[in-house]
Amino acid sequence: MGALLILLSLVSAVLCHFVFAVWLPSDRERYRDYEAAEPCRFVRGRRKLMTA
């Protein structure tokens, strides 16, 4: 029973390491694109993308 608890804690530690060291940093670039986008402006009650 004790070995199973140790094994489960090791699996949990590896998964946490993967999430915080690999998965979240790779998503940061995608979310940075969302922050850089300008909001759409409304023209006569309809949404219209302004192009410059």
N, C-alpha and C positions, 0 to 999 in steps of 0.2 A: 504493500500500500504506500509506503514511504517513497519507494522508487518511482511510482506513478505520479506522485505529487511533484517530485523533483523534475521528472520529464515534462509534465505540464507547465511548470514554471519556466523551464528552459525554452519550450516552444513559444510561450507567451513573450519571453524576452527577445527571442529572434524575430518574432512578428512585429513587436514594437520598434526594434532597431530598423527593420525594413521600412516600416511606415514613416518614421521620422527621418531616416537617412536617405531613402531612395524615392519613395512615392510622393511625399509632400513637396520636396524641392523640385521635382520635375513638373508638378502642377503649378508651381509659382509663376513660371513663364506664361502659361496660358491665362492665368488670372491677371497678370500684369497687362495683357492686351485689353482685357475688359476695363481696367481702370483708365487706360489711355484713350479710350473711345469718348468722343464728345456726345453729349445728349442730343437727341433729335429735337427739332423745333416744330411747333405746331403752327400751321398756316390755315386760317379760316376753319378751325375746328378739326382739321385733318392732319395727320402726321405726314410730314414731308422731309425727306433728307436734303439737307443743304449741301450742295457741292461747291467747292471753290476752285 
